[in-house]
Amino acid sequence: MTTIASGTDTLTRDALTVLQPGFPGTTAPDWLLRRLGEGLASVGLFGRNIASPEQLAALTAQLRAERDDVLVAIDEEGGDVTRLEVRTGSSFPGNHALGAVDDVSLTQEVAAELGRRLARCGVNLNWAPSADVNSNPANPVIGVRSFGADPHLVARHTAAYVTGLQSAGVAACTKHFPGHGDTAVDSHHALPRIDADPAVLAERELAPFRAAIAAGSRAVMSAHILVPALDPARPATLSPRVLTTLLREELGYDGLIVTDGMEMQAVAATYGIERGSVLAIAAGADAICVGGGLADDETVRRLRDALITAVRAGELPEQRLADAARRVRELARWTAPGRTAAAGTGERPGPAGPGAVRADVGLIAARRALRLTGGDVFTPLTEAPYVAALTPVANIAVGDETPWGVAAELARLLPGTRTDSFSGAGAGHEALAAAGERRIVAVVRDEHRHPWMAAALDTLLTARPDTVVVEMGVPQAPPRGALHIATYGAARVCGTAAAEVVAGGPHA
């Protein structure tokens, strides 16, 4: 492709405006600052960009010194998917735990406090919440990121989350439209397909998005999924029928439409990121998310040039690109500091948001989410146990760098606690040999999706029926163990809440 020189012409600026690229490092590279001066209006942050709240605040200030209305986006769902606390685990339980509690006021409070922390660091767009209805228990990428399998529950908590987050002045980006819950394939690796008829889609997948739109969600993220009932040829991100006909016209949504990461294989493997980006904007998307794996100036240049070339070739209407860039700038104005309005009006509220929020609301929520089986006859541990973490491969959205489990908190409560991680065939026998005479606490994540994990638990419980089992994924398998604790997520606070119970401490 011929390189098109940078400039300040309207077409070039619009092509840059619709991009949301990532970048490496904890300070902004020179190329990114230069692109902000040329028209780039958004950046995306990931765990690699964050070392501490203070460092993040300095980074966002650096970006705003170049462009004061820049949209700084992040994938901070709380729970298993955290970027703010990627090295320690999240201070907030994820959606599945909040859905298990089913207190919409609590969900709103958690989202408001999370929004406050983002706002203090200079982040003003959050790629959250997940509004997917986790109707397929085999789903490898949604799971605890969903509020649950009931569309009505997911809808009311999605609305509460949007309201709470935006009360802090941080724009919500409800995802993954039209719904990623009934899939058995991770779109990071391949193209998922949902074979549901229109009536099921309307009642199940779309219900939470209607609620989010009614709550004033400032952005919606598209899914890289094929839904033949809506469009048999193109994935949702590239489909005019899904983004324009359904989302814009039928559901009446007029905010920003952001794509999921364009480097994900569901799109990139078939269309390539340049062609995929052109098709996405033509279909009705307004912002192209790229940078989870591709994060350099060359990627920005290639995407900018692809959009410009498509306009000049008549493949992408210039007005469509201009309209997308307008929506990006409108959201930037909404997030601008100093704008105030009452919550729930669709305008940006003041930075204080609604009433006082408890700083420890995340731990409070995690404690309330716990579900115990066998707790009425369980005697809390008083001696240091052996923690056997039966560890599956983490999906890309979660990442494998974020710690999870109960061992760290048990080591604080019961000094001398030992732990190891096990996986695959023979995991149960290996854990038994390593535990010796210590009481075993087995920690699992989605036992129902991993036959080797279920077999390991069989081995442990046959030999040591006093084993405590902590399920930190979606609880589907029948509870077992001397005590079974379902946490509905693997956030740090979920591990803390479970460890407290094992050691005889708090439970809501």
C-alpha positions as semicolon CSV with decimal commas, in nm:
position;residue;x (nm);y (nm);z (nm)
1;M;0,000;0,000;0,000
2;T;0,126;0,346;-0,088
3;T;0,214;0,554;0,216
4;I;0,007;0,871;0,244
5;A;0,188;1,161;0,403
6;S;0,053;1,296;0,729
7;G;-0,113;1,634;0,722
8;T;-0,384;1,848;0,867
9;D;-0,644;1,800;0,591
10;T;-0,990;1,696;0,705
11;L;-0,981;1,346;0,555
12;T;-0,652;1,261;0,724
13;R;-0,765;1,397;1,058
14;D;-1,092;1,207;1,041
15;A;-0,908;0,884;0,955
16;L;-0,687;0,928;1,262
17;T;-0,976;1,036;1,483
18;V;-1,159;0,705;1,449
19;L;-0,862;0,497;1,566
20;Q;-0,814;0,380;1,927
21;P;-0,460;0,237;1,929
22;G;-0,259;0,095;2,214
23;F;0,110;0,154;2,277
24;P;0,392;-0,003;2,479
25;G;0,540;0,132;2,799
26;T;0,438;0,342;3,097
27;T;0,506;0,675;2,927
28;A;0,373;0,794;2,593
29;P;0,613;0,731;2,303
30;D;0,703;1,020;2,074
31;W;0,511;0,875;1,779
32;L;0,189;0,867;1,982
33;L;0,222;1,229;2,091
34;R;0,289;1,327;1,731
35;R;-0,023;1,144;1,612
36;L;-0,233;1,319;1,877
37;G;-0,118;1,647;1,728
38;E;-0,219;1,528;1,382
39;G;-0,572;1,424;1,474
40;L;-0,563;1,103;1,676
41;A;-0,833;1,145;1,941
42;S;-0,824;0,821;2,144
43;V;-0,577;0,581;2,299
44;G;-0,630;0,243;2,463
45;L;-0,455;0,136;2,782
46;F;-0,365;-0,219;2,885
47;G;-0,186;-0,377;3,178
48;R;0,152;-0,313;3,019
49;N;0,090;0,062;3,051
50;I;0,018;0,068;3,424
51;A;0,255;0,043;3,720
52;S;0,065;0,244;3,982
53;P;-0,220;0,496;4,010
54;E;0,035;0,777;4,036
55;Q;0,218;0,664;3,725
56;L;-0,110;0,627;3,535
57;A;-0,218;0,979;3,633
58;A;0,117;1,112;3,509
59;L;0,074;0,921;3,180
60;T;-0,274;1,057;3,113
61;A;-0,153;1,409;3,201
62;Q;0,125;1,363;2,945
63;L;-0,133;1,270;2,682
64;R;-0,355;1,567;2,767
65;A;-0,063;1,806;2,748
66;E;-0,061;1,721;2,378
67;R;-0,439;1,705;2,333
68;D;-0,661;1,810;2,619
69;D;-0,975;1,634;2,490
70;V;-0,817;1,293;2,426
71;L;-1,028;0,989;2,506
72;V;-0,827;0,757;2,729
73;A;-0,988;0,413;2,718
74;I;-0,921;0,105;2,928
75;D;-1,048;-0,251;2,961
76;E;-1,127;-0,237;3,333
77;E;-1,420;-0,466;3,404
78;G;-1,313;-0,536;3,760
79;G;-1,317;-0,899;3,866
80;D;-1,105;-1,127;3,650
81;V;-1,040;-0,860;3,384
82;T;-0,841;-0,581;3,546
83;R;-0,578;-0,346;3,411
84;L;-0,560;-0,104;3,704
85;E;-0,456;-0,391;3,932
86;V;-0,314;-0,634;3,682
87;R;-0,027;-0,736;3,912
88;T;-0,225;-0,775;4,234
89;G;-0,580;-0,869;4,136
90;S;-0,885;-0,648;4,148
91;S;-1,033;-0,472;4,451
92;F;-1,377;-0,529;4,295
93;P;-1,562;-0,852;4,225
94;G;-1,666;-0,903;3,865
95;N;-2,008;-0,913;3,708
96;H;-2,090;-1,273;3,797
97;A;-2,042;-1,208;4,168
98;L;-2,259;-0,896;4,146
99;G;-2,525;-1,094;3,963
100;A;-2,513;-1,361;4,234
101;V;-2,585;-1,096;4,499
102;D;-2,854;-0,945;4,272
103;D;-2,864;-0,607;4,445
104;V;-2,874;-0,340;4,174
105;S;-2,789;-0,069;4,426
106;L;-2,471;-0,256;4,514
107;T;-2,381;-0,301;4,147
108;Q;-2,428;0,072;4,090
109;E;-2,217;0,152;4,395
110;V;-1,935;-0,078;4,284
111;A;-1,935;0,072;3,935
112;A;-1,937;0,426;4,077
113;E;-1,635;0,358;4,298
114;L;-1,451;0,191;4,010
115;G;-1,537;0,494;3,795
116;R;-1,402;0,730;4,059
117;R;-1,071;0,548;4,066
118;L;-1,047;0,559;3,688
119;A;-1,137;0,928;3,680
120;R;-0,873;1,012;3,942
121;C;-0,615;0,851;3,713
122;G;-0,736;1,048;3,409
123;V;-0,920;0,761;3,234
124;N;-1,252;0,868;3,083
125;L;-1,375;0,573;2,873
126;N;-1,410;0,221;3,009
127;W;-1,466;-0,075;2,776
128;A;-1,722;-0,215;3,023
129;P;-1,962;-0,355;3,125
130;S;-2,004;-0,692;2,961
131;A;-2,376;-0,724;2,888
132;D;-2,344;-1,077;2,751
133;V;-2,594;-1,336;2,875
134;N;-2,381;-1,639;2,961
135;S;-2,635;-1,892;2,837
136;N;-2,371;-2,141;2,718
137;P;-2,188;-2,297;3,017
138;A;-1,907;-2,402;2,781
139;N;-1,830;-2,041;2,690
140;P;-1,450;-2,006;2,715
141;V;-1,423;-1,627;2,708
142;I;-1,728;-1,475;2,884
143;G;-1,811;-1,686;3,190
144;V;-1,769;-1,482;3,509
145;R;-1,749;-1,164;3,302
146;S;-2,127;-1,195;3,262
147;F;-2,381;-1,104;3,529
148;G;-2,544;-1,442;3,467
149;A;-2,758;-1,660;3,242
150;D;-3,092;-1,483;3,303
151;P;-3,148;-1,202;3,048
152;H;-3,362;-0,999;3,289
153;L;-3,098;-1,016;3,564
154;V;-2,824;-0,923;3,318
155;A;-3,034;-0,633;3,186
156;R;-3,102;-0,472;3,523
157;H;-2,741;-0,503;3,638
158;T;-2,606;-0,375;3,308
159;A;-2,821;-0,063;3,347
160;A;-2,709;-0,019;3,709
161;Y;-2,343;-0,057;3,611
162;V;-2,374;0,198;3,330
163;T;-2,545;0,445;3,564
164;G;-2,285;0,401;3,838
165;L;-1,983;0,424;3,610
166;Q;-2,108;0,731;3,426
167;S;-2,198;0,904;3,752
168;A;-1,821;0,936;3,800
169;G;-1,780;1,103;3,460
170;V;-1,637;0,791;3,293
171;A;-1,815;0,681;2,976
172;A;-1,941;0,324;2,973
173;C;-1,885;0,105;2,667
174;T;-2,139;-0,177;2,689
175;K;-2,020;-0,495;2,517
176;H;-2,017;-0,726;2,315
177;F;-2,306;-0,639;2,079
178;P;-2,523;-0,822;1,981
179;G;-2,421;-1,065;2,259
180;H;-2,127;-1,304;2,302
181;G;-2,279;-1,530;2,569
182;D;-2,400;-1,826;2,362
183;T;-2,063;-1,910;2,209
184;A;-1,819;-2,198;2,257
185;V;-1,530;-2,031;2,071
186;D;-1,305;-1,747;2,188
187;S;-1,309;-1,470;1,925
188;H;-0,945;-1,395;2,006
189;H;-0,864;-1,721;1,827
190;A;-1,142;-1,787;1,572
191;L;-1,486;-1,671;1,459
192;P;-1,767;-1,780;1,697
193;R;-2,115;-1,848;1,562
194;I;-2,451;-1,815;1,734
195;D;-2,730;-2,017;1,574
196;A;-3,029;-1,868;1,751
197;D;-3,349;-1,755;1,582
198;P;-3,453;-1,387;1,583
199;A;-3,708;-1,432;1,861
200;V;-3,450;-1,585;2,096
201;L;-3,198;-1,315;2,011
202;A;-3,452;-1,043;2,080
203;E;-3,552;-1,185;2,419
204;R;-3,211;-1,306;2,534
205;E;-2,911;-1,135;2,371
206;L;-3,064;-0,794;2,304
207;A;-3,246;-0,736;2,635
208;P;-2,935;-0,612;2,823
209;F;-2,840;-0,379;2,538
210;R;-3,185;-0,225;2,537
211;A;-3,141;-0,163;2,909
212;A;-2,797;-0,011;2,855
213;I;-2,928;0,221;2,585
214;A;-3,215;0,327;2,810
215;A;-2,962;0,397;3,086
216;G;-2,767;0,626;2,854
217;S;-2,458;0,416;2,777
218;R;-2,226;0,652;2,591
219;A;-2,061;0,375;2,389
220;V;-2,131;0,019;2,271
221;M;-1,866;-0,231;2,162
222;S;-1,934;-0,473;1,878
223;A;-1,860;-0,846;1,888
224;H;-1,659;-1,042;1,635
225;I;-1,927;-1,311;1,608
226;L;-2,132;-1,451;1,322
227;V;-2,508;-1,450;1,385
228;P;-2,672;-1,596;1,071
229;A;-3,020;-1,486;1,179
230;L;-2,896;-1,128;1,157
231;D;-2,634;-1,154;0,882
232;P;-2,527;-1,490;0,736
233;A;-2,221;-1,349;0,564
234;R;-2,036;-1,106;0,792
235;P;-1,945;-1,096;1,160
236;A;-2,131;-0,833;1,361
237;T;-1,841;-0,586;1,367
238;L;-1,842;-0,573;0,986
239;S;-2,217;-0,598;0,931
240;P;-2,434;-0,301;0,829
241;R;-2,739;-0,512;0,919
242;V;-2,616;-0,549;1,277
243;L;-2,457;-0,210;1,346
244;T;-2,675;0,021;1,135
245;T;-3,009;-0,154;1,080
246;L;-3,038;-0,324;1,419
247;L;-2,837;-0,111;1,664
248;R;-2,890;0,234;1,515
249;E;-3,232;0,210;1,352
250;E;-3,426;-0,058;1,538
251;L;-3,282;-0,005;1,887
252;G;-3,246;0,371;1,840
253;Y;-2,888;0,397;1,963
254;D;-2,706;0,718;1,869
255;G;-2,385;0,699;2,074
256;L;-2,035;0,582;1,986
257;I;-1,991;0,233;1,840
258;V;-1,647;0,088;1,914
259;T;-1,513;-0,233;1,761
260;D;-1,361;-0,510;1,965
261;G;-0,987;-0,547;1,901
262;M;-0,932;-0,564;1,526
263;E;-0,620;-0,779;1,568
264;M;-0,834;-1,062;1,711
265;Q;-0,831;-1,365;1,481
266;A;-1,209;-1,371;1,433
267;V;-1,161;-1,075;1,197
268;A;-0,789;-1,047;1,129
269;A;-0,744;-1,404;1,005
270;T;-1,007;-1,363;0,733
271;Y;-1,013;-0,994;0,645
272;G;-0,687;-0,850;0,778
273;I;-0,690;-0,547;1,007
274;E;-0,680;-0,288;0,727
275;R;-0,968;-0,433;0,526
276;G;-1,152;-0,519;0,844
277;S;-1,125;-0,160;0,968
278;V;-1,262;-0,019;0,645
279;L;-1,554;-0,261;0,647
280;A;-1,627;-0,185;1,013
281;I;-1,649;0,191;0,957
282;A;-1,859;0,135;0,645
283;A;-2,090;-0,091;0,846
284;G;-2,153;0,177;1,107
285;A;-1,871;0,154;1,362
286;D;-1,722;0,485;1,476
287;A;-1,399;0,383;1,648
288;I;-1,149;0,109;1,569
289;C;-0,996;-0,057;1,873
290;V;-0,651;-0,196;1,800
291;G;-0,351;-0,244;2,020
292;G;-0,395;-0,546;2,243
293;G;-0,124;-0,714;2,038
294;L;-0,042;-0,447;1,779
295;A;0,084;-0,129;1,938
296;D;0,309;0,081;1,718
297;D;0,315;0,373;1,480
298;E;0,329;0,145;1,176
299;T;-0,012;-0,001;1,266
300;V;-0,163;0,346;1,305
301;R;-0,019;0,454;0,970
302;R;-0,147;0,144;0,793
303;L;-0,499;0,185;0,927
304;R;-0,509;0,557;0,858
305;D;-0,392;0,501;0,501
306;A;-0,639;0,215;0,446
307;L;-0,931;0,440;0,544
308;I;-0,811;0,728;0,327
309;T;-0,754;0,499;0,029
310;A;-1,101;0,345;0,069
311;V;-1,261;0,691;0,066
312;R;-1,069;0,795;-0,243
313;A;-1,158;0,468;-0,417
314;G;-1,527;0,514;-0,342
315;E;-1,543;0,207;-0,117
316;L;-1,608;0,409;0,199
317;P;-1,832;0,717;0,180
318;E;-1,644;1,019;0,307
319;Q;-1,955;1,131;0,496
320;R;-1,964;0,798;0,684
321;L;-1,604;0,852;0,800
322;A;-1,682;1,212;0,893
323;D;-1,988;1,102;1,089
324;A;-1,781;0,845;1,280
325;A;-1,518;1,106;1,365
326;R;-1,793;1,343;1,481
327;R;-1,922;1,089;1,730
328;V;-1,571;1,039;1,869
329;R;-1,536;1,413;1,920
330;E;-1,881;1,435;2,078
331;L;-1,787;1,175;2,336
332;A;-1,463;1,360;2,403
333;R;-1,666;1,672;2,476
334;W;-1,893;1,478;2,712
335;T;-1,594;1,358;2,913
336;A;-1,430;1,702;2,926
337;P;-1,359;1,814;3,286
338;G;-1,594;2,069;3,437
339;R;-1,913;1,961;3,265
340;T;-2,191;1,881;3,510
341;A;-2,545;1,755;3,483
342;A;-2,782;1,536;3,677
343;A;-2,719;1,165;3,658
344;G;-2,959;0,976;3,434
345;T;-3,012;1,258;3,185
346;G;-2,759;1,127;2,934
347;E;-2,532;1,422;3,006
348;R;-2,208;1,404;3,195
349;P;-2,262;1,438;3,572
350;G;-2,023;1,614;3,805
351;P;-1,706;1,435;3,917
352;A;-1,850;1,357;4,260
353;G;-2,136;1,150;4,119
354;P;-2,418;1,033;4,346
355;G;-2,387;1,007;4,730
356;A;-2,090;0,881;4,920
357;V;-1,952;0,543;4,816
358;R;-1,776;0,309;5,058
359;A;-1,412;0,264;4,961
360;D;-1,431;-0,103;5,069
361;V;-1,747;-0,170;4,870
362;G;-1,560;-0,427;4,658
363;L;-1,478;-0,650;4,954
364;I;-1,828;-0,603;5,093
365;A;-1,973;-0,720;4,760
366;A;-1,734;-1,016;4,738
367;R;-1,836;-1,134;5,085
368;R;-2,204;-1,106;4,997
369;A;-2,153;-1,308;4,679
370;L;-2,012;-1,618;4,851
371;R;-2,226;-1,931;4,844
372;L;-2,129;-2,199;5,098
373;T;-2,220;-2,567;5,093
374;G;-2,136;-2,768;5,406
375;G;-2,067;-2,456;5,609
376;D;-2,311;-2,556;5,882
377;V;-2,087;-2,844;5,994
378;F;-1,750;-2,705;5,884
379;T;-1,486;-2,639;6,147
380;P;-1,260;-2,349;6,040
381;L;-0,893;-2,425;5,995
382;T;-0,654;-2,320;6,269
383;E;-0,334;-2,462;6,121
384;A;-0,162;-2,370;5,797
385;P;-0,309;-2,573;5,506
386;Y;-0,177;-2,677;5,168
387;V;-0,341;-2,489;4,880
388;A;-0,359;-2,689;4,555
389;A;-0,444;-2,448;4,274
390;L;-0,584;-2,646;3,980
391;T;-0,496;-2,391;3,716
392;P;-0,644;-2,379;3,364
393;V;-0,501;-2,172;3,080
394;A;-0,636;-1,818;3,114
395;N;-0,815;-1,666;2,817
396;I;-0,653;-1,363;2,654
397;A;-0,908;-1,117;2,793
398;V;-0,814;-1,218;3,148
399;G;-0,444;-1,274;3,084
400;D;-0,210;-1,496;3,281
401;E;-0,020;-1,220;3,461
402;T;-0,291;-1,143;3,718
403;P;-0,266;-1,352;4,036
404;W;-0,573;-1,536;4,161
405;G;-0,670;-1,781;4,431
406;V;-0,680;-1,788;4,811
407;A;-0,321;-1,874;4,903
408;A;-0,192;-1,521;4,961
409;E;-0,472;-1,430;5,200
410;L;-0,459;-1,768;5,378
411;A;-0,085;-1,718;5,428
412;R;-0,166;-1,393;5,607
413;L;-0,443;-1,546;5,817
414;L;-0,269;-1,879;5,873
415;P;0,108;-1,821;5,854
416;G;0,298;-2,110;5,704
417;T;0,038;-2,187;5,436
418;R;0,202;-2,354;5,136
419;T;0,077;-2,359;4,778
420;D;0,153;-2,499;4,434
421;S;-0,016;-2,491;4,096
422;F;-0,118;-2,805;3,907
423;S;-0,275;-2,880;3,571
424;G;-0,340;-3,165;3,335
425;A;-0,354;-3,540;3,380
426;G;-0,215;-3,653;3,713
427;A;-0,273;-3,317;3,882
428;G;-0,465;-3,477;4,170
429;H;-0,194;-3,732;4,249
430;E;0,076;-3,465;4,229
431;A;-0,116;-3,242;4,468
432;L;-0,169;-3,528;4,716
433;A;0,201;-3,607;4,718
434;A;0,295;-3,242;4,769
435;A;0,042;-3,180;5,048
436;G;0,174;-3,441;5,287
437;E;-0,032;-3,444;5,605
438;R;-0,157;-3,087;5,571
439;R;-0,525;-3,009;5,525
440;I;-0,589;-2,946;5,154
441;V;-0,767;-2,645;5,010
442;A;-0,830;-2,715;4,639
443;V;-0,893;-2,406;4,427
444;V;-1,059;-2,453;4,088
445;R;-1,181;-2,230;3,808
446;D;-1,469;-2,357;3,593
447;E;-1,442;-2,722;3,695
448;H;-1,726;-2,810;3,458
449;R;-1,523;-2,704;3,151
450;H;-1,206;-2,901;3,235
451;P;-1,229;-3,282;3,263
452;W;-0,875;-3,303;3,399
453;M;-0,973;-3,066;3,681
454;A;-1,280;-3,271;3,774
455;A;-1,062;-3,586;3,774
456;A;-0,808;-3,416;4,000
457;L;-1,081;-3,325;4,248
458;D;-1,207;-3,685;4,237
459;T;-0,860;-3,802;4,334
460;L;-0,820;-3,550;4,613
461;L;-1,164;-3,606;4,764
462;T;-1,137;-3,984;4,749
463;A;-0,809;-3,979;4,940
464;R;-0,884;-3,674;5,155
465;P;-1,258;-3,619;5,201
466;D;-1,186;-3,329;5,438
467;T;-1,058;-3,125;5,143
468;V;-1,203;-2,775;5,113
469;V;-1,301;-2,680;4,755
470;V;-1,309;-2,319;4,638
471;E;-1,470;-2,266;4,294
472;M;-1,361;-1,929;4,152
473;G;-1,527;-1,963;3,812
474;V;-1,886;-2,025;3,711
475;P;-2,023;-2,287;3,953
476;Q;-2,190;-2,560;3,747
477;A;-2,064;-2,889;3,888
478;P;-2,240;-3,020;4,202
479;P;-2,078;-2,877;4,518
480;R;-1,843;-3,119;4,691
481;G;-1,581;-3,121;4,963
482;A;-1,596;-3,076;5,339
483;L;-1,677;-2,716;5,254
484;H;-1,754;-2,585;4,905
485;I;-1,719;-2,212;4,850
486;A;-1,842;-2,055;4,527
487;T;-1,694;-1,708;4,482
488;Y;-1,835;-1,634;4,132
489;G;-1,503;-1,487;4,020
490;A;-1,130;-1,483;4,082
491;A;-1,073;-1,120;4,179
492;R;-0,838;-1,059;4,472
493;V;-1,130;-0,962;4,695
494;C;-1,310;-1,285;4,605
495;G;-1,005;-1,479;4,723
496;T;-0,991;-1,272;5,039
497;A;-1,358;-1,335;5,117
498;A;-1,316;-1,711;5,066
499;A;-0,997;-1,729;5,273
500;E;-1,171;-1,549;5,560
501;V;-1,435;-1,822;5,573
502;V;-1,177;-2,104;5,564
503;A;-1,001;-1,942;5,860
504;G;-1,322;-1,871;6,049
505;G;-1,358;-1,505;5,960
506;P;-1,625;-1,279;5,808
507;H;-1,902;-1,380;5,575
508;A;-2,200;-1,160;5,493
